[in-house]
Amino acid sequence: MALIVQKYGGTSVANPERIKSLAARVARYKALGHQIVVVVSAMSGETNRLISLAKEIMQDPDPRELDVMVSTGEQVTIGMTALALMELGIKAKSYTGTQVKILTDNAHTKARILSIDEHNIKQDLDDGYVVVVAGFQGVDANGNITTLGRGGSDTTGVALAAALKADECQIYTDVDGVYTTDPRVVPEARRLNKITFEEMLELASQGSKVLQIRSVEFAGKYKVKLRVLSSFEEEGDGTLITFEEDNTMEQPVISGIAFNRDEAKITVLGVPDKPGIAYQILGPIAEANVDVDMIIQNTGADGTTDFTFTVHKNEMNKALSILRDKVQGHIGAREISGDDKIAKVSIVGVGMRSHVGIASQMFRTLAEEGINIQMISTSEIKIAVVVDEKYLELAVRVLHKAFELEAA
Amino acid sequence: MALIVQKYGGTSVANPERIKSLAARVARYKALGHQIVVVVSAMSGETNRLISLAKEIMQDPDPRELDVMVSTGEQVTIGMTALALMELGIKAKSYTGTQVKILTDNAHTKARILSIDEHNIKQDLDDGYVVVVAGFQGVDANGNITTLGRGGSDTTGVALAAALKADECQIYTDVDGVYTTDPRVVPEARRLNKITFEEMLELASQGSKVLQIRSVEFAGKYKVKLRVLSSFEEEGDGTLITFEEDNTMEQPVISGIAFNRDEAKITVLGVPDKPGIAYQILGPIAEANVDVDMIIQNTGADGTTDFTFTVHKNEMNKALSILRDKVQGHIGAREISGDDKIAKVSIVGVGMRSHVGIASQMFRTLAEEGINIQMISTSEIKIAVVVDEKYLELAVRVLHKAFELEAA
């Protein structure tokens, strides 16, 4: 007998039929003797409908009141899910974030969980109930309803699993696990049975949209065993996210290939090479709340340096204006340019720690296809390159093949 | 400066435009220096939509979970209403029933209010906020969400007015007050500027559907000054419901005429006239949870008695079966019959206490039109008669004229 937290997203509760099929799955786990906590999102489309209603009244809605409205989406789903379980003869009880109480800070629309009172849920589980909890929402110390921001239901699931010391937190999505790369780009992409937490973090932050990054971080912090599964398939064990590295010989060097089309590159050319240049360039960018991803600085022979970094495409023009208005004259840069026709491709794997030559194999593979590398950034378990956007699919495909990630 | 509770029903918050117009009205009251608490229902149609969703899952939904779902209707409206007020530059803050805390018993879907914690609302009012409260909902001692049943938003308004010792509770509806009778039947019907609580109670229970009976009883118990107004008209003072009788000469004898097409008549003929007959007949009816309205017993010359009572039309067949199966043989009644082609017409007025001859004037008026009276029931401020359904409109019209209730 295990205590399992199962989290179902918006498409898994999109309508009464889907909710009934969710309930049938929970019933199968319950029949095996497990204690189950179900965390549900709002029915798909519902959150957007509620936000639209709010915006019809106020273009930039007050966040406290927006949370009051938006949190009703999950509240409807928990009631429906509890009813669907009862209809199958299973004792079930729903909880809003307030009822649990999932205590958060007061940062409306992007609150962070401070603590979870697990007492009542534990009591209900011991009394044989399946407990159904609204994802994405909490309550602050003054009783105000808060939401955790988009995708926050994953975080609710992981946080509940941590608070309840659950044996496993299962995240049901519309994919059946984490793949070596996006199967829409590489049809041979293979589902991973297991992936380390750090690899998952890199894959998620690099644009593999399976899990919300925050929930993965949370799972890592509290050592929650996380499993990604499909809510549309009866069979399959999904992908388990582990916190220990597997030291067996079978361990592949590379676990997966992530990519991202959302970034733009900004280059500051011909800056006099003096201490403090990086701060002078990036300080005003950070003050304007523009997130920076990769940063590269190369010193040239003539005593000047070229400084390149990437931002989200939507913020390229904002960043360019800031640099031209506030920075260029000040630091004496020769030229400032932006390019949003780029893509980032990363190879990820804890195995590369103990293998040499991974980077050179990656660069050779790309060179053989005539793909020019514009930027390189590395971490212990990842090598990311920026290439021309038009080469994205080709780069992912040849790397997938070069590192033998195809299905056996 | 007064403290005013304003309650708006579903049609008054049916869409963002209506909510904006509601906010504009609140703004005008606020500009006069009043403190305002707004109580809102769900957008019209929303409660039914949520009930339907629940029924798609479970035909007879568990009441606790149904309340979880249905209460989201008002929760969305309070957020929208607070936003609409903010958009007009007014400080506003919404409260769910749980947040207020409107403590109820645990009778889900028909809970009763036990107490209201007015502390936070008072503080917000003193800080210059308009406070927006979700009608129809509360929370039980264990933190479960409850609802007060259909129309319960009126009760929320009155209960809040009582707890806050408000100067007035204004109920905004789609009519502009209480009329001498239904203007669809008698176009000359006149809006009453003032009506006593007892008259209102009789008019409401007799089928004038302006206010929910429970809220009127509540207002009477806590001496809340209640005013019915139209949310679709800018002008007009509506109808004030008072708790003192006006002893001026102008006091009309009759305040209004109520009617009801929803009842059916059941007659038990030729019952031996012995003590305990009424209980033997009505006991099994009450046990089956069938509500009885009028009851009449006439003793005949032959030592038998005829016993007649009315029930809701929907329950006539159920009542007839009970009587035929369990009662008729037992008490030796000659015949049991039902008639659902009847209507009840009542004249209501505190003035009739001090005037003789009101009943005879009513009966003469009906006789002159050839309308046969099948049953009569009287109280201190009301005389009700049952007539053939086809005479309903005629009876209401001639009585309205006979008692000079037309607009001046």
Interface residues (C-beta under 8 A of the other chain):
Chain A: P16 I19 K20 L50 L53 A54 E56 I57 M58 P61 D62 R64 E65 L66 V68 M69 S71 T72 Q75 V76 I78 G79 M80 A82 L83 A84 M86 E87 K93 S94 T96 T98 Q99 G143 N144 I145
Chain B: P16 I19 K20 L50 L53 A54 E56 I57 M58 P61 D62 R64 E65 L66 V68 M69 S71 T72 Q75 V76 I78 G79 M80 A82 L83 A84 M86 E87 K93 S94 T96 T98 Q99 G143 N144 I145
